[in-house]
Amino acid sequence: MIKNMTTGNSTRALVFFAMPMLLGNIIQQLNITMNAMMVGRHVGVNELAAIGASTGLNFLFLSAIIGLTGGMSVIISQYFGANNEEKVSQGVSTAIILVVLASIAMSILGIVFAEPLLILLRTPENVLEHAVIFLTTLFIGILPLGVFNGFAAILRAFGNSMAPLVILVLSAILNIVLNFVFIVGLDGGIRGAALATVVSQLVSAILSVAYAYKFVPTMRIKVTELKIYPSLLKEMLKMGIPAAFQMSFLSIGNMAVQVLINGFGTAVVAAYTAAIKICFIAYQPAIAFGTSISMFIGQNIGAGKIDRVKEGLWSSLKIVSIISILMTIFIQVFTHQLLSLFIDPSEVDVINIGESYLRIISTFYIVIGIQFVIREALRGTGDALVPMGMGIVEITVRLVFSIILSSLIGYVGIWWATPIGWAAAGILGIWRYRSGYWKEKAVMNREAKNSEMTA
């Protein structure tokens, strides 16, 4: 269902848009978590550590796709809010081609460079072979993952967050079944876990294309009619490249942190892997409302409703703050039980290390929640460079403090460096929003300026 978010109650619009996204994000993370749980409990700690050692590198190659889809959705949402049907249709055509080409490129690069990069990251020898198998198998599925993310981003730009949720649910059910089949039934080990993910991604891609063609006339474009529109490509790259660079920089920084963690041995790597999976689920409300406010602001910037932009941002911040506090309480109370889902209770040392991470990080969930909402709100206005800067500041501060503190107090210093990075990025975002410069960044404003210069 296409939803125009430029009218009606702002809070209601955001909640109804965000909830399907939140459920979808949680389901997506549960899929990833299920893989880790199945591997950790049915295959072994080394293989679980391999998944953790692969996380940053996997995200590095996906970041270009995620950045581009985020950039193109902002542009499409602004034209949708402005009721410019021609530009919306041209934007959809350009976005589809862009996502497919980028996905193919990332898939090839990922398969070729997986092992050399894992070696560069000082992946432990007893983990390296498993990590190579896991990554190279996952990289086969980058194209279908890109197609799904691209179509889902376009649908969300139209205010439709329900269809991607339904597709994710169906894909998740398949993934759970395939996890049992490949890992337990066929004894496929870590390759089986990756294959389950790839097959479910392929199905989600097929379903998203089928839905768009059947129910969204604007997206009903024949392959022979697809073309790139240079002006829109330029706008999408203006938004997408900084977002992709920000995510790539975060990935590289996370991999650098992973190198520090790898240096403390397999037990710390395995504990971090399990703990970070739990945190990823806890982050989902902030991610859902961040993406929601980005689309909400995109549509309202396009419609010229600045007061509604401010109203929506304040509503998102209040909701995310409340949820983050509740998440903190839950994680603090059930830390041991949650880690035991991933790690055999006999691995006492690994669980204790994981507990130290969760108790520190969960205390600051509200910080990352506020930071994420502000960052994505700025991106929704068309302000691409400051959100990129926030990502650079976050990981730079985190890495510097990780190096300093880990040399003084061990791996726990790496845990403390994370919220310090979040806070630094959040301060930059708050400054940018309060400055008001974001009001000049809408794509329509740039078009108006270009028209004046041409005249």
C-alpha positions as CSV (number, residue, x, y, z in Angstrom):
1,M,0.0,0.0,0.0
2,I,1.4,3.4,-1.0
3,K,1.2,5.9,1.8
4,N,1.6,9.7,1.6
5,M,3.1,10.9,4.9
6,T,2.7,14.6,4.2
7,T,-0.7,14.8,5.9
8,G,-2.3,13.5,9.1
9,N,-0.8,12.9,12.5
10,S,3.0,12.7,12.3
11,T,3.5,10.4,15.2
12,R,0.8,8.0,13.9
13,A,2.3,8.0,10.4
14,L,5.8,7.3,11.7
15,V,4.7,4.5,14.0
16,F,2.6,2.8,11.4
17,F,5.5,3.1,8.9
18,A,8.2,2.0,11.4
19,M,6.5,-1.0,12.9
20,P,6.6,-3.2,9.8
21,M,10.2,-2.1,9.3
22,L,11.0,-2.9,12.9
23,L,9.5,-6.4,12.6
24,G,11.2,-6.9,9.3
25,N,14.6,-5.8,10.7
26,I,14.2,-8.1,13.8
27,I,13.2,-11.0,11.5
28,Q,16.3,-10.3,9.4
29,Q,18.6,-10.2,12.4
30,L,16.9,-13.4,13.8
31,N,17.8,-15.1,10.5
32,I,21.4,-14.0,11.0
33,T,21.2,-14.9,14.7
34,M,19.7,-18.3,13.9
35,N,22.7,-19.1,11.7
36,A,25.1,-18.2,14.5
37,M,23.1,-20.2,17.1
38,M,22.9,-23.2,14.8
39,V,26.6,-23.0,14.0
40,G,27.6,-22.3,17.6
41,R,25.6,-25.2,19.1
42,H,25.7,-27.8,16.3
43,V,29.1,-27.2,14.6
44,G,31.6,-25.6,17.0
45,V,33.1,-22.5,18.7
46,N,35.7,-22.1,15.9
47,E,33.0,-21.9,13.3
48,L,31.1,-19.4,15.4
49,A,34.2,-17.3,15.7
50,A,34.5,-17.6,11.9
51,I,31.1,-15.9,11.5
52,G,32.2,-13.1,13.8
53,A,35.6,-12.7,12.0
54,S,33.6,-12.4,8.7
55,T,31.0,-9.9,9.8
56,G,33.0,-6.7,9.1
57,L,34.2,-7.9,5.8
58,N,30.8,-9.0,4.7
59,F,29.3,-5.6,5.6
60,L,32.1,-3.9,3.7
61,F,31.0,-5.4,0.4
62,L,27.3,-4.9,1.2
63,S,27.8,-1.2,2.2
64,A,28.0,0.1,-1.4
65,I,24.6,-1.5,-2.0
66,I,23.0,-0.3,1.2
67,G,24.4,3.2,0.6
68,L,23.1,3.4,-2.9
69,T,19.6,2.1,-2.0
70,G,19.4,4.6,0.9
71,G,20.5,7.4,-1.4
72,M,18.1,6.6,-4.2
73,S,15.2,6.2,-1.8
74,V,15.6,9.7,-0.4
75,I,15.6,11.2,-3.9
76,I,12.5,9.1,-4.9
77,S,10.7,10.0,-1.7
78,Q,11.3,13.7,-2.2
79,Y,9.8,13.6,-5.8
80,F,7.0,11.5,-4.5
81,G,6.2,14.1,-1.8
82,A,6.3,16.8,-4.5
83,N,3.8,14.7,-6.7
84,N,6.2,14.6,-9.6
85,E,5.2,11.3,-11.2
86,E,7.5,11.7,-14.2
87,K,10.6,12.1,-12.0
88,V,9.5,9.2,-9.8
89,S,9.2,6.9,-12.7
90,Q,12.5,7.9,-14.1
91,G,14.1,7.5,-10.7
92,V,12.8,3.9,-10.4
93,S,14.3,3.0,-13.7
94,T,17.6,4.5,-12.9
95,A,17.7,3.0,-9.4
96,I,17.0,-0.6,-10.6
97,I,19.9,-0.5,-13.1
98,L,22.2,1.1,-10.5
99,V,21.5,-1.5,-7.9
100,V,22.0,-4.5,-10.3
101,L,25.3,-3.2,-11.6
102,A,26.6,-2.4,-8.2
103,S,25.5,-5.8,-6.8
104,I,27.3,-7.7,-9.6
105,A,30.5,-5.8,-9.1
106,M,30.5,-6.3,-5.3
107,S,29.8,-10.0,-5.7
108,I,32.8,-10.5,-8.0
109,L,35.1,-8.4,-5.8
110,G,34.0,-10.2,-2.7
111,I,34.6,-13.7,-3.9
112,V,38.1,-12.7,-5.3
113,F,39.4,-10.8,-2.3
114,A,37.7,-12.7,0.6
115,E,40.7,-14.8,1.7
116,P,43.5,-12.1,1.2
117,L,41.5,-9.6,3.3
118,L,40.8,-12.2,6.0
119,I,44.5,-12.9,6.2
120,L,45.2,-9.1,6.4
121,L,42.8,-8.9,9.3
122,R,44.9,-11.5,11.2
123,T,42.1,-14.0,11.4
124,P,43.2,-16.9,13.7
125,E,44.5,-19.9,11.7
126,N,41.9,-22.2,13.3
127,V,39.2,-19.9,12.1
128,L,40.5,-18.7,8.7
129,E,39.4,-21.7,6.5
130,H,35.9,-21.6,7.9
131,A,35.6,-17.9,7.4
132,V,36.7,-18.1,3.8
133,I,34.1,-20.8,3.1
134,F,31.4,-18.7,4.8
135,L,32.2,-15.5,3.1
136,T,32.7,-16.8,-0.5
137,T,29.4,-18.6,-0.3
138,L,27.5,-15.5,1.0
139,F,29.0,-13.3,-1.7
140,I,27.2,-15.5,-4.3
141,G,24.0,-14.0,-3.0
142,I,24.9,-10.3,-3.2
143,L,22.9,-9.8,-6.4
144,P,19.6,-11.1,-5.1
145,L,20.2,-9.3,-1.8
146,G,20.8,-6.1,-3.7
147,V,17.6,-6.6,-5.8
148,F,15.5,-7.1,-2.7
149,N,17.0,-4.2,-0.9
150,G,16.6,-2.0,-3.9
151,F,12.9,-2.8,-4.5
152,A,12.2,-2.6,-0.7
153,A,13.9,0.9,-0.6
154,I,11.7,2.1,-3.5
155,L,8.6,0.8,-1.9
156,R,9.5,2.5,1.4
157,A,10.0,5.8,-0.5
158,F,6.4,5.4,-1.5
159,G,5.4,4.9,2.2
160,N,4.9,1.1,1.8
161,S,6.8,-0.7,4.5
162,M,4.3,-3.6,4.8
163,A,5.2,-5.4,1.6
164,P,8.9,-5.8,2.4
165,L,7.9,-7.1,5.8
166,V,5.7,-9.9,4.3
167,I,8.4,-10.9,1.9
168,L,11.0,-11.0,4.8
169,V,8.7,-13.2,6.9
170,L,8.3,-15.7,4.0
171,S,12.0,-15.6,3.4
172,A,12.8,-16.0,7.1
173,I,10.6,-19.1,7.4
174,L,12.4,-20.6,4.4
175,N,15.8,-19.7,6.0
176,I,14.9,-21.4,9.3
177,V,13.8,-24.6,7.5
178,L,16.9,-24.6,5.3
179,N,19.2,-24.0,8.4
180,F,17.9,-27.3,9.9
181,V,18.1,-29.1,6.5
182,F,21.6,-27.9,5.6
183,I,23.3,-27.8,9.0
184,V,21.6,-30.6,11.0
185,G,20.1,-32.8,8.3
186,L,22.9,-32.7,5.7
187,D,25.7,-31.9,8.1
188,G,26.7,-29.0,5.9
189,G,28.5,-27.1,8.6
190,I,29.3,-23.4,8.1
191,R,28.8,-23.7,4.3
192,G,25.3,-25.0,4.9
193,A,24.5,-21.9,7.1
194,A,25.6,-19.6,4.3
195,L,23.7,-21.6,1.6
196,A,20.5,-21.3,3.6
197,T,20.9,-17.5,3.6
198,V,21.7,-17.3,-0.1
199,V,18.7,-19.4,-1.1
200,S,16.3,-17.3,1.1
201,Q,17.7,-14.1,-0.4
202,L,17.1,-15.4,-3.9
203,V,13.5,-16.1,-3.0
204,S,13.0,-12.6,-1.4
205,A,14.4,-11.0,-4.6
206,I,11.9,-12.9,-6.8
207,L,9.0,-12.1,-4.5
208,S,9.9,-8.4,-4.4
209,V,10.1,-8.1,-8.2
210,A,6.8,-10.0,-8.6
211,Y,5.0,-7.8,-6.0
212,A,6.2,-4.6,-7.5
213,Y,5.3,-5.6,-11.1
214,K,1.8,-6.7,-10.0
215,F,0.7,-4.0,-7.5
216,V,2.8,-0.9,-8.1
217,P,2.2,0.6,-11.6
218,T,5.1,3.0,-11.3
219,M,7.5,0.1,-10.9
220,R,6.0,-1.9,-13.7
221,I,8.8,-1.3,-16.1
222,K,9.8,-3.9,-18.8
223,V,13.5,-4.9,-18.9
224,T,13.7,-3.5,-22.5
225,E,12.4,-0.1,-21.3
226,L,14.9,0.3,-18.4
227,K,17.3,3.2,-18.9
228,I,19.5,5.5,-16.8
229,Y,18.5,9.2,-16.6
230,P,21.7,11.1,-16.1
231,S,20.3,14.0,-14.0
232,L,18.7,11.5,-11.6
233,L,21.7,9.3,-11.6
234,K,23.8,12.3,-10.5
235,E,21.4,13.1,-7.7
236,M,21.3,9.5,-6.5
237,L,25.1,9.2,-6.6
238,K,25.3,12.5,-4.7
239,M,23.3,10.9,-1.9
240,G,24.4,7.3,-2.3
241,I,28.2,7.7,-2.6
242,P,28.6,9.5,0.7
243,A,26.3,7.0,2.4
244,A,28.2,4.1,0.8
245,F,31.5,5.7,1.9
246,Q,30.2,6.2,5.4
247,M,29.2,2.6,5.7
248,S,32.4,1.4,4.0
249,F,34.5,3.5,6.4
250,L,32.5,2.0,9.3
251,S,33.1,-1.4,8.0
252,I,36.9,-0.8,7.6
253,G,37.0,0.7,11.1
254,N,35.0,-2.3,12.5
255,M,37.5,-4.6,10.8
256,A,40.3,-2.8,12.4
257,V,38.6,-3.2,15.8
258,Q,38.1,-6.9,14.9
259,V,41.9,-7.2,14.4
260,L,42.4,-5.9,17.9
261,I,39.8,-8.4,19.2
262,N,41.3,-11.3,17.2
263,G,44.6,-10.6,19.0
264,F,43.0,-11.6,22.3
265,G,42.3,-15.2,21.0
266,T,39.4,-17.4,19.9
267,A,37.4,-17.1,23.2
268,V,37.2,-13.4,23.0
269,V,36.3,-13.5,19.3
270,A,33.5,-16.1,19.9
271,A,32.2,-14.1,22.9
272,Y,32.1,-10.9,20.9
273,T,30.4,-12.7,18.0
274,A,27.6,-13.9,20.2
275,A,27.2,-10.6,22.1
276,I,27.2,-8.4,19.0
277,K,24.4,-10.6,17.5
278,I,22.3,-9.8,20.6
279,C,23.1,-6.1,20.3
280,F,22.2,-6.0,16.6
281,I,18.7,-7.1,17.6
282,A,18.5,-4.4,20.3
283,Y,19.5,-1.7,17.8
284,Q,16.6,-2.5,15.5
285,P,14.1,0.0,16.9
286,A,16.6,2.8,16.3
287,I,17.3,1.5,12.8
288,A,13.6,1.2,12.0
289,F,12.7,4.7,13.2
290,G,15.8,6.1,11.7
291,T,14.8,4.8,8.2
292,S,11.2,5.8,8.9
293,I,12.1,9.4,9.7
294,S,14.4,9.5,6.6
295,M,11.4,8.6,4.4
296,F,9.0,10.8,6.3
297,I,11.3,13.8,6.0
298,G,12.0,13.1,2.4
299,Q,8.3,13.2,1.5
300,N,7.7,16.3,3.6
301,I,10.8,18.2,2.4
302,G,9.5,17.5,-1.1
303,A,6.1,18.9,-0.1
304,G,7.8,21.9,1.5
305,K,6.5,21.2,5.0
306,I,9.4,22.1,7.3
307,D,7.3,22.4,10.5
308,R,6.1,18.8,9.9
309,V,9.8,17.7,9.5
310,K,10.6,19.1,13.0
311,E,7.5,17.5,14.5
312,G,8.3,14.1,13.1
313,L,11.9,14.2,14.3
314,W,10.9,15.1,17.8
315,S,8.3,12.2,17.9
316,S,10.9,9.7,16.7
317,L,13.5,10.8,19.3
318,K,10.9,10.4,22.1
319,I,9.8,6.9,20.9
320,V,13.4,5.6,20.3
321,S,14.6,6.9,23.7
322,I,11.8,5.1,25.6
323,I,12.4,1.8,23.7
324,S,16.2,2.1,24.2
325,I,15.8,2.4,27.9
326,L,13.5,-0.7,28.0
327,M,16.1,-2.6,25.9
328,T,18.8,-1.7,28.3
329,I,16.8,-3.0,31.3
330,F,16.0,-6.3,29.4
331,I,19.6,-7.0,28.4
332,Q,21.0,-6.2,31.8
333,V,18.5,-8.6,33.5
334,F,18.9,-11.5,31.0
335,T,22.5,-11.2,29.9
336,H,23.5,-14.7,30.9
337,Q,20.5,-16.4,29.4
338,L,20.8,-14.7,26.1
339,L,24.4,-15.6,25.7
340,S,23.6,-19.2,26.5
341,L,21.5,-19.4,23.4
342,F,24.7,-19.1,21.3
343,I,27.3,-20.6,23.5
344,D,27.3,-24.0,25.3
345,P,27.0,-23.4,29.1
346,S,30.2,-25.4,29.6
347,E,32.1,-22.6,27.9
348,V,32.2,-20.5,31.1
349,D,35.0,-18.2,30.1
350,V,33.4,-17.3,26.8
351,I,30.1,-16.5,28.4
352,N,31.8,-14.3,31.1
353,I,33.6,-12.3,28.3
354,G,30.3,-11.9,26.5
355,E,28.6,-10.7,29.6
356,S,31.3,-8.0,30.1
357,Y,30.5,-6.7,26.6
358,L,26.7,-6.6,27.0
359,R,26.7,-5.0,30.4
360,I,28.8,-2.1,29.2
361,I,27.3,-1.6,25.7
362,S,23.6,-2.0,26.7
363,T,23.9,0.9,29.2
364,F,24.4,3.3,26.2
365,Y,21.6,2.1,23.9
366,I,19.9,5.4,24.2
367,V,23.0,7.2,22.8
368,I,23.1,5.2,19.6
369,G,19.3,5.4,19.3
370,I,19.4,9.2,19.3
371,Q,22.5,9.3,17.1
372,F,20.9,7.1,14.5
373,V,17.6,8.9,14.3
374,I,19.4,12.3,13.9
375,R,21.8,11.0,11.3
376,E,19.0,9.5,9.1
377,A,16.8,12.6,9.6
378,L,19.6,14.7,8.1
379,R,20.0,12.2,5.2
380,G,16.3,12.5,4.5
381,T,16.6,16.2,4.0
382,G,19.2,15.6,1.3
383,D,22.1,16.5,3.6
384,A,24.5,13.7,2.6
385,L,27.9,14.9,3.8
386,V,27.3,15.4,7.5
387,P,25.8,11.9,8.0
388,M,28.9,10.6,6.3
389,G,31.0,12.7,8.6
390,M,29.1,11.3,11.6
391,G,30.1,7.8,10.5
392,I,33.7,8.8,10.1
393,V,33.8,10.5,13.5
394,E,32.2,7.5,15.2
395,I,34.6,4.9,13.9
396,T,37.7,7.1,14.2
397,V,37.0,7.9,17.8
398,R,36.1,4.3,18.6
399,L,39.3,3.0,17.0
400,V,41.6,5.5,18.7
401,F,40.1,4.8,22.1
402,S,40.1,1.0,21.4
403,I,43.8,1.1,20.8
404,I,44.5,3.2,23.8
405,L,42.2,1.6,26.3
406,S,42.9,-2.0,25.2
407,S,46.6,-1.4,25.9
408,L,45.7,-0.3,29.4
409,I,42.8,-2.6,30.5
410,G,42.7,-5.3,27.9
411,Y,39.7,-6.3,25.7
412,V,37.3,-4.5,28.0
413,G,38.8,-1.2,26.8
414,I,37.5,-2.0,23.3
415,W,34.0,-2.4,24.8
416,W,34.2,1.1,26.4
417,A,35.5,2.7,23.2
418,T,32.2,1.9,21.4
419,P,29.8,4.3,23.3
420,I,32.5,7.0,23.3
421,G,32.4,6.9,19.4
422,W,28.6,6.9,19.4
423,A,28.5,10.0,21.6
424,A,31.1,11.9,19.4
425,A,29.0,11.3,16.3
426,G,25.8,12.2,18.0
427,I,27.2,15.6,19.1
428,L,28.1,16.4,15.4
429,G,24.6,15.4,14.3
430,I,22.9,17.6,16.9
431,W,25.1,20.6,16.0
432,R,24.2,20.2,12.3
433,Y,20.5,19.9,13.0
434,R,20.5,23.0,15.3
435,S,22.4,25.0,12.7
436,G,19.5,24.7,10.2
437,Y,21.8,24.3,7.2
438,W,19.9,21.1,6.3
439,K,17.0,23.2,5.0
440,E,19.0,24.1,1.9
441,K,19.8,20.5,0.9
442,A,16.6,19.3,-0.7
443,V,16.9,18.1,-4.3
444,M,14.1,20.5,-5.3
445,N,16.2,23.4,-3.9
446,R,19.2,22.3,-6.0
447,E,17.0,22.1,-9.1
448,A,15.6,25.6,-8.4
449,K,19.1,27.0,-8.1
450,N,20.2,25.3,-11.3
451,S,17.2,26.7,-13.1
452,E,18.0,30.2,-11.9
453,M,21.6,29.9,-13.0
454,T,20.5,28.6,-16.4
455,A,18.0,31.5,-16.8
